[in-house]
Amino acid sequence: MGVVLAIALGILSLYQTRVRDRRLTLEGSLAGRLLKDFPGAVMLVDEQGVIEQVNPNIQQHVGYAPASLVGKRVTLLDTEPLAGGLRRAIGRVVARQSPWQGVLSFRLSDGERRYRDTVILPDTDNGQGNRRLLILQRDVTSDHRDHLHDGILLDRLQGTLSRLPAAVFECRHDDLGRLEFLYLSEGLQPLCGLSPAGVIEDASRLLERVHHEDRHRLAASLAQSSVSLDPWHLEFRLSLPEGTRWLEGRAISRRRPDGNTHWDGILTDISERKHTEQLIQRLVGTDMLTGVLNRRAFFEQGEAALAHALRRKQKLPLAMLDLDHFKKLNDTYGHAAGDLALENFAMTCLECLRPYDIFARIGGEEFVVLLVDTEIQETRGILERLRQAVERIELDIDGHSIHFTVSIGLTIIEPDGSLDGALSNADHALYRAKEAGRNRICGPPEFLSAQEPAGNRLA
């Protein structure tokens, strides 16, 4: 039994030796092929970075003959031998005993600077218990320079975008139909006080600042562009702590292979332009003498009020006002006095009316008022207070105390009525007020039954 056991152990030992020799042979063959055929520089170094072995064709990669490298520190290839990237990489591999990979810069023997993709592998044993490092390098100078050039161009582009007085963006609808930003330039910060990264993380941070009256228009315009793929364009407001800001959005829409719609566009601050437009609109729609609306602006705002009343099936009171004996005042005291009377009359009317009532000058001494959101039974009280306030106006012209009055013609606009028809009816009622002695209100019979008209005469 002992002899058999000894033979078995001998056979096992021989088998293990043959397996180890074959493994070493294979490893040696693999290492040899790697040193011979690798398309780059291969170096075996100890933990201090001293070169022990290099591949035969290393000279065509680093410019140094193989024999001149063995026994030298590998950091002689570094652009900065005392503090270069290769020295730091070797120190990291030795300390962590884990592979390292990255792009390092090197100098050839003639001083030319090159870039190499470098891999450093630890734990290569030389059979004497000493750890070695295997360094593999492949020249990537051309690709790296292209990468550096692209990086420079990208930095320039980012710098240009950050200096634009606008925000460049890319967005899309996610799977739930919510708006999602994929990119936002730094120009967003001055537009709304939000960081691009924060809005990319959560688009609602920006959308919640859209003025509540413009949110539906924003959603509808994006939905329409998503279906038609037409360019998107919208002017909308942001509600910010410092006030309202107008933005203009423009974008090109495109359909992605996954079926989602993406927009590439720009957001621009147009607050100054909108302010100028509104100023021009006020100037175009304002009577220059009295500062109230002119005829053109009255019809624009009046049609909008009628459309609103029609949706709510409401009636609207409309009254025409005419200064009594205005021609005589002009002829007696001059046009300057007439202008002063018109200015004071308009100011008095504005003080008696509510901010949302529509008051305008439509002729020389003719004015019109459209009472908005007013119960019909309240109309006479509003107009009577106005008539009495005008009666109390006193002007001092060249030492003369001047008073004047106003005649008022009222009509009630039905929900489906028109401004032209209402003005004609109010003009007829105004004529009746003049014929009845002026300084009074005339209107529909049901209106007059509420109270007898005033009969005060011009003082």
C-alpha positions as CSV (number, residue, x, y, z in Angstrom):
1,M,0.0,0.0,0.0
2,G,2.8,2.4,0.8
3,V,4.5,1.8,-2.5
4,V,1.3,2.4,-4.4
5,L,0.7,5.7,-2.5
6,A,4.2,6.8,-3.3
7,I,3.8,6.1,-7.0
8,A,0.5,7.9,-7.0
9,L,2.0,11.0,-5.3
10,G,4.9,10.9,-7.8
11,I,2.5,10.8,-10.8
12,L,0.5,13.7,-9.3
13,S,3.6,15.7,-8.7
14,L,4.8,15.1,-12.3
15,Y,1.4,16.1,-13.7
16,Q,1.3,19.3,-11.7
17,T,4.9,20.1,-12.9
18,R,3.9,19.6,-16.5
19,V,0.8,21.8,-16.1
20,R,2.9,24.6,-14.5
21,D,5.5,24.3,-17.2
22,R,2.8,24.4,-19.9
23,R,1.2,27.5,-18.3
24,L,4.6,29.2,-18.0
25,T,5.3,28.3,-21.6
26,L,2.0,29.7,-22.7
27,E,2.4,32.8,-20.6
28,G,5.9,33.2,-22.0
29,S,4.7,32.7,-25.5
30,L,1.8,35.2,-24.9
31,A,4.1,37.8,-23.3
32,G,6.6,37.3,-26.2
33,R,4.0,37.7,-28.8
34,L,2.8,40.8,-27.0
35,L,6.3,42.3,-26.8
36,K,6.9,41.5,-30.4
37,D,3.6,42.2,-32.2
38,F,1.8,44.9,-30.1
39,P,1.3,48.1,-32.3
40,G,2.8,50.4,-29.7
41,A,5.2,50.6,-26.9
42,V,5.4,47.8,-24.3
43,M,7.6,48.0,-21.2
44,L,8.1,45.9,-18.1
45,V,9.1,48.1,-15.1
46,D,9.6,47.5,-11.4
47,E,7.7,49.4,-8.7
48,Q,10.2,52.2,-8.8
49,G,9.6,52.6,-12.6
50,V,13.0,51.2,-13.7
51,I,12.6,49.6,-17.2
52,E,13.5,45.9,-17.2
53,Q,12.3,44.8,-20.6
54,V,10.8,46.5,-23.7
55,N,9.3,45.2,-27.0
56,P,11.8,45.0,-29.9
57,N,10.1,47.7,-32.1
58,I,9.8,50.3,-29.3
59,Q,12.2,52.6,-31.1
60,Q,9.7,53.5,-33.8
61,H,7.3,54.6,-31.1
62,V,9.5,56.5,-28.6
63,G,12.6,57.2,-30.6
64,Y,15.0,55.4,-28.2
65,A,16.8,52.2,-29.0
66,P,15.7,49.3,-26.7
67,A,19.1,48.9,-25.2
68,S,19.3,52.5,-24.2
69,L,16.0,52.3,-22.2
70,V,16.7,49.1,-20.1
71,G,17.9,50.1,-16.6
72,K,16.5,53.7,-17.0
73,R,13.5,55.1,-15.3
74,V,10.5,55.1,-17.5
75,T,9.8,58.7,-16.5
76,L,12.5,59.9,-18.9
77,L,9.7,59.7,-21.5
78,D,7.5,62.0,-19.5
79,T,7.0,65.6,-20.5
80,E,7.9,66.5,-16.9
81,P,10.1,63.7,-15.5
82,L,9.8,64.9,-11.9
83,A,6.0,65.6,-11.9
84,G,4.6,64.2,-15.0
85,G,1.4,62.2,-15.6
86,L,3.2,58.8,-15.9
87,R,4.9,59.2,-12.6
88,R,1.6,59.9,-10.9
89,A,-0.1,57.0,-12.7
90,I,2.6,54.5,-11.6
91,G,2.4,55.7,-8.0
92,R,-1.4,55.2,-8.1
93,V,-1.1,51.6,-9.5
94,V,1.5,50.7,-6.9
95,A,-0.6,52.1,-4.0
96,R,-3.9,50.6,-5.1
97,Q,-2.6,47.5,-6.8
98,S,-5.3,48.1,-9.5
99,P,-5.0,48.8,-13.3
100,W,-5.0,52.4,-14.6
101,Q,-5.9,53.7,-18.0
102,G,-5.7,57.2,-19.5
103,V,-4.2,59.5,-22.1
104,L,-0.7,60.8,-21.2
105,S,1.6,63.2,-23.0
106,F,5.2,62.1,-23.8
107,R,8.2,63.5,-25.6
108,L,10.1,61.5,-28.2
109,S,13.9,61.5,-28.3
110,D,13.9,64.4,-30.7
111,G,11.6,66.4,-28.4
112,E,8.4,66.1,-30.3
113,R,5.3,65.9,-28.1
114,R,2.9,63.0,-28.5
115,Y,-0.2,61.6,-26.8
116,R,-0.6,58.0,-26.0
117,D,-3.4,55.9,-24.6
118,T,-1.7,54.2,-21.7
119,V,-2.6,51.0,-19.7
120,I,-0.6,50.1,-16.6
121,L,-1.2,46.6,-15.2
122,P,0.2,45.6,-11.7
123,D,1.3,42.3,-10.2
124,T,3.5,40.9,-13.0
125,D,5.9,38.6,-11.1
126,N,9.4,38.1,-12.4
127,G,9.8,34.7,-10.6
128,Q,11.8,36.2,-7.8
129,G,8.9,37.6,-5.8
130,N,9.3,41.1,-7.1
131,R,6.3,42.8,-8.4
132,R,6.5,44.5,-11.8
133,L,4.3,46.7,-13.9
134,L,3.3,46.1,-17.5
135,I,2.9,49.4,-19.4
136,L,1.1,49.3,-22.8
137,Q,1.0,52.5,-24.9
138,R,-0.7,53.3,-28.2
139,D,-0.2,56.6,-30.1
140,V,-3.5,58.6,-30.2
141,T,-1.9,62.0,-31.0
142,S,-4.1,62.7,-34.0
143,D,-7.4,61.7,-32.3
144,H,-6.4,63.5,-29.1
145,R,-5.6,66.7,-30.9
146,D,-8.9,66.5,-32.7
147,H,-10.5,66.0,-29.3
148,L,-8.7,69.0,-27.9
149,H,-9.7,71.1,-30.9
150,D,-13.3,70.0,-30.5
151,G,-13.2,70.9,-26.8
152,I,-11.8,74.3,-27.7
153,L,-14.6,74.9,-30.2
154,L,-17.2,73.6,-27.7
155,D,-15.8,76.0,-25.0
156,R,-16.0,78.9,-27.5
157,L,-19.6,77.9,-28.4
158,Q,-20.6,77.6,-24.8
159,G,-19.0,81.0,-24.1
160,T,-20.8,82.6,-27.0
161,L,-24.2,81.1,-25.9
162,S,-23.6,82.3,-22.3
163,R,-23.1,85.9,-23.6
164,L,-26.2,85.9,-25.8
165,P,-29.1,88.0,-24.3
166,A,-31.2,84.9,-24.8
167,A,-31.5,81.2,-23.7
168,V,-30.9,78.5,-26.3
169,F,-32.8,75.2,-25.6
170,E,-33.7,71.7,-26.7
171,C,-36.8,70.2,-25.3
172,R,-39.3,67.4,-25.9
173,H,-42.5,65.9,-24.6
174,D,-41.8,62.9,-22.4
175,D,-43.9,59.7,-22.5
176,L,-46.5,61.3,-20.3
177,G,-46.8,64.4,-22.5
178,R,-44.9,66.6,-20.1
179,L,-42.4,69.1,-21.3
180,E,-38.8,68.1,-20.6
181,F,-35.7,70.2,-21.3
182,L,-32.6,68.3,-22.6
183,Y,-30.4,71.4,-22.9
184,L,-30.5,75.0,-21.7
185,S,-27.8,77.6,-22.1
186,E,-26.6,79.9,-19.3
187,G,-28.7,82.7,-20.8
188,L,-31.6,81.3,-18.9
189,Q,-30.4,82.7,-15.5
190,P,-30.7,86.4,-16.4
191,L,-34.1,85.7,-18.1
192,C,-35.8,84.2,-15.1
193,G,-33.4,83.7,-12.2
194,L,-33.3,79.9,-12.6
195,S,-30.2,77.8,-13.3
196,P,-30.2,75.7,-16.5
197,A,-29.4,72.5,-14.5
198,G,-32.3,73.1,-12.1
199,V,-34.8,73.4,-15.0
200,I,-33.3,70.5,-16.9
201,E,-33.9,68.4,-13.7
202,D,-37.4,69.7,-13.3
203,A,-39.1,71.7,-16.0
204,S,-42.0,72.8,-13.7
205,R,-39.6,75.2,-12.0
206,L,-39.8,77.3,-15.2
207,L,-43.3,76.5,-16.3
208,E,-44.8,77.5,-12.9
209,R,-43.4,81.0,-13.6
210,V,-45.4,81.3,-16.8
211,H,-48.2,83.9,-16.3
212,H,-51.4,82.0,-15.5
213,E,-53.3,83.6,-18.4
214,D,-50.6,82.4,-20.9
215,R,-50.2,78.8,-19.7
216,H,-53.0,77.4,-21.9
217,R,-51.7,79.3,-24.9
218,L,-48.2,77.8,-24.3
219,A,-49.5,74.3,-24.1
220,A,-51.8,74.6,-27.1
221,S,-49.1,76.1,-29.3
222,L,-46.7,73.3,-28.5
223,A,-49.3,70.7,-29.1
224,Q,-50.2,72.2,-32.4
225,S,-46.5,72.4,-33.4
226,S,-46.0,68.8,-32.3
227,V,-48.8,67.6,-34.7
228,S,-48.1,69.8,-37.7
229,L,-44.3,70.1,-37.2
230,D,-44.6,73.7,-38.1
231,P,-42.1,76.1,-36.4
232,W,-43.1,77.1,-32.9
233,H,-43.6,80.8,-32.1
234,L,-45.2,82.4,-29.1
235,E,-45.0,85.6,-27.0
236,F,-45.8,85.0,-23.3
237,R,-45.2,86.4,-19.9
238,L,-43.3,85.3,-16.8
239,S,-44.4,86.2,-13.4
240,L,-41.2,87.0,-11.5
241,P,-40.6,88.5,-8.0
242,E,-39.5,91.7,-9.6
243,G,-42.6,91.9,-11.9
244,T,-43.8,90.7,-15.3
245,R,-41.3,89.9,-18.0
246,W,-42.2,89.2,-21.7
247,L,-40.5,86.4,-23.5
248,E,-40.6,85.4,-27.2
249,G,-40.0,81.8,-28.0
250,R,-39.1,80.5,-31.4
251,A,-38.1,76.9,-32.3
252,I,-37.9,74.4,-35.1
253,S,-39.7,71.1,-34.5
254,R,-38.5,67.7,-35.6
255,R,-39.8,64.2,-35.3
256,R,-37.4,61.6,-33.7
257,P,-37.3,58.0,-34.8
258,D,-38.9,57.1,-31.4
259,G,-42.0,59.2,-32.4
260,N,-41.3,62.0,-29.9
261,T,-41.2,65.6,-31.0
262,H,-38.2,67.7,-30.2
263,W,-37.8,71.5,-30.4
264,D,-34.5,73.3,-30.9
265,G,-35.1,77.0,-30.2
266,I,-34.4,80.2,-28.4
267,L,-36.1,82.3,-25.7
268,T,-35.6,86.1,-25.9
269,D,-36.5,88.9,-23.5
270,I,-38.9,91.2,-25.4
271,S,-40.1,93.3,-22.4
272,E,-38.7,96.5,-23.7
273,R,-40.2,95.9,-27.1
274,K,-43.6,95.1,-25.6
275,H,-43.4,98.2,-23.5
276,T,-42.8,100.3,-26.6
277,E,-45.6,98.5,-28.4
278,Q,-48.0,99.2,-25.6
279,L,-46.9,102.8,-25.4
280,I,-47.5,103.2,-29.2
281,Q,-50.8,101.4,-28.8
282,R,-51.8,103.9,-26.1
283,L,-50.7,106.8,-28.2
284,V,-52.5,105.5,-31.2
285,G,-55.6,104.8,-29.2
286,T,-55.6,108.0,-27.0
287,D,-57.2,111.4,-27.5
288,M,-54.2,113.8,-27.2
289,L,-56.2,116.6,-25.5
290,T,-58.0,114.7,-22.8
291,G,-55.9,111.5,-22.4
292,V,-59.0,109.2,-22.7
293,L,-59.6,106.6,-25.4
294,N,-60.2,107.8,-28.9
295,R,-62.9,106.5,-31.3
296,R,-60.7,103.8,-32.8
297,A,-59.6,102.4,-29.4
298,F,-63.2,102.6,-28.1
299,F,-64.4,100.3,-30.9
300,E,-61.5,97.8,-30.3
301,Q,-62.2,97.6,-26.6
302,G,-65.9,97.8,-27.0
303,E,-66.1,94.8,-29.3
304,A,-64.1,92.8,-26.8
305,A,-66.5,93.8,-24.0
306,L,-69.5,92.8,-26.2
307,A,-68.0,89.4,-27.0
308,H,-67.5,88.8,-23.3
309,A,-71.1,89.9,-22.5
310,L,-72.4,87.7,-25.3
311,R,-70.7,84.6,-23.8
312,R,-72.3,85.5,-20.4
313,K,-75.6,86.6,-22.0
314,Q,-75.4,90.0,-20.3
315,K,-76.8,93.4,-21.4
316,L,-74.5,96.4,-21.5
317,P,-75.5,100.0,-20.8
318,L,-74.0,102.5,-23.3
319,A,-74.3,106.3,-22.9
320,M,-73.4,109.2,-25.1
321,L,-72.4,112.5,-23.4
322,D,-72.3,115.9,-24.9
323,L,-71.3,119.2,-23.2
324,D,-74.1,121.7,-23.3
325,H,-73.6,125.0,-25.2
326,F,-70.0,124.1,-25.9
327,K,-69.9,126.2,-29.1
328,K,-71.0,129.3,-27.2
329,L,-68.3,128.7,-24.5
330,N,-65.7,128.5,-27.3
331,D,-66.9,131.6,-29.1
332,T,-67.1,133.6,-25.9
333,Y,-63.9,132.6,-24.1
334,G,-61.8,131.1,-26.9
335,H,-60.6,127.7,-27.9
336,A,-58.2,127.6,-24.9
337,A,-61.1,127.8,-22.6
338,G,-62.9,125.1,-24.6
339,D,-59.9,122.8,-24.3
340,L,-59.7,123.4,-20.5
341,A,-63.4,122.6,-20.2
342,L,-62.9,119.3,-22.2
343,E,-59.9,118.3,-20.0
344,N,-61.8,119.0,-16.7
345,F,-64.9,117.2,-18.0
346,A,-62.9,114.1,-19.0
347,M,-61.1,114.0,-15.7
348,T,-64.3,114.4,-13.8
349,C,-65.9,111.5,-15.7
350,L,-62.9,109.2,-15.1
351,E,-63.2,109.9,-11.4
352,C,-66.9,109.0,-11.4
353,L,-66.5,105.9,-13.4
354,R,-64.8,102.6,-12.5
355,P,-61.4,101.6,-13.8
356,Y,-62.8,98.9,-16.1
357,D,-65.5,101.0,-17.6
358,I,-64.7,102.1,-21.2
359,F,-64.8,105.9,-21.7
360,A,-63.8,107.6,-24.9
361,R,-64.0,110.9,-26.8
362,I,-65.5,110.2,-30.2
363,G,-66.0,113.8,-31.5
364,G,-65.5,117.4,-30.6
365,E,-67.4,117.6,-27.4
366,E,-69.0,114.2,-27.7
367,F,-68.0,111.3,-25.4
368,V,-69.2,107.8,-24.9
369,V,-69.1,105.4,-21.9
370,L,-69.7,101.6,-21.9
371,L,-70.5,100.4,-18.4
372,V,-69.0,96.9,-18.0
373,D,-70.3,94.3,-15.6
374,T,-73.1,96.6,-14.5
375,E,-76.6,95.7,-13.4
376,I,-79.1,97.7,-15.5
377,Q,-80.8,99.1,-12.3
378,E,-77.5,100.5,-11.2
379,T,-77.0,102.5,-14.4
380,R,-79.0,105.6,-13.6
381,G,-77.3,106.1,-10.3
382,I,-73.9,106.0,-11.9
383,L,-74.8,108.4,-14.7
384,E,-76.7,110.7,-12.3
385,R,-73.6,111.0,-10.1
386,L,-71.5,111.8,-13.1
387,R,-74.0,114.5,-14.3
388,Q,-74.1,116.2,-10.9
389,A,-70.2,116.1,-10.7
390,V,-70.0,117.9,-14.1
391,E,-72.5,120.4,-12.9
392,R,-70.2,121.3,-10.0
393,I,-67.2,122.0,-12.2
394,E,-66.0,125.6,-11.9
395,L,-63.4,127.1,-14.2
396,D,-61.6,130.4,-13.7
397,I,-61.0,132.0,-17.1
398,D,-59.7,135.5,-17.1
399,G,-61.4,136.3,-13.8
400,H,-64.7,134.8,-15.0
401,S,-66.2,131.8,-13.1
402,I,-67.4,129.3,-15.8
403,H,-69.8,126.4,-15.2
404,F,-71.2,124.0,-17.8
405,T,-73.4,120.9,-17.9
406,V,-73.7,117.7,-19.8
407,S,-76.6,116.0,-21.6
408,I,-76.6,112.2,-21.6
409,G,-78.4,109.7,-24.0
410,L,-78.6,106.1,-22.8
411,T,-79.3,102.8,-24.5
412,I,-79.1,99.2,-23.4
413,I,-77.2,96.8,-25.7
414,E,-78.7,93.3,-25.9
415,P,-76.3,90.3,-25.7
416,D,-76.4,90.0,-29.5
417,G,-76.4,93.7,-30.2
418,S,-73.8,95.8,-32.1
419,L,-71.8,98.9,-31.2
420,D,-72.9,100.8,-34.3
421,G,-76.6,100.2,-33.6
422,A,-76.1,101.1,-29.9
423,L,-74.3,104.4,-30.8
424,S,-77.2,105.3,-33.1
425,N,-79.8,104.6,-30.4
426,A,-77.8,106.5,-27.8
427,D,-77.4,109.5,-30.2
428,H,-81.2,109.6,-30.6
429,A,-81.6,109.5,-26.8
430,L,-79.0,112.3,-26.5
431,Y,-81.0,114.4,-29.0
432,R,-84.1,114.0,-26.9
433,A,-82.2,115.1,-23.8
434,K,-81.1,118.3,-25.7
435,E,-84.6,119.0,-26.9
436,A,-86.0,118.5,-23.3
437,G,-83.8,121.2,-21.9
438,R,-80.3,119.7,-21.6
439,N,-78.5,118.8,-18.4
440,R,-80.4,115.6,-18.1
441,I,-80.4,111.9,-18.9
442,C,-82.7,110.4,-21.5
443,G,-83.0,106.7,-22.3
444,P,-85.4,103.7,-22.7
445,P,-88.8,104.0,-21.0
446,E,-88.1,101.3,-18.5
447,F,-85.0,103.2,-17.5
448,L,-86.7,106.5,-17.1
449,S,-89.4,105.0,-14.9
450,A,-86.9,104.5,-12.2
451,Q,-86.5,108.2,-11.5
452,E,-87.6,111.5,-13.1
453,P,-84.8,113.1,-15.2
454,A,-83.0,116.1,-13.8
455,G,-84.0,119.5,-15.1
456,N,-81.2,121.8,-13.9
457,R,-80.4,124.6,-16.4
458,L,-76.9,125.9,-17.2
459,A,-75.9,128.4,-14.6
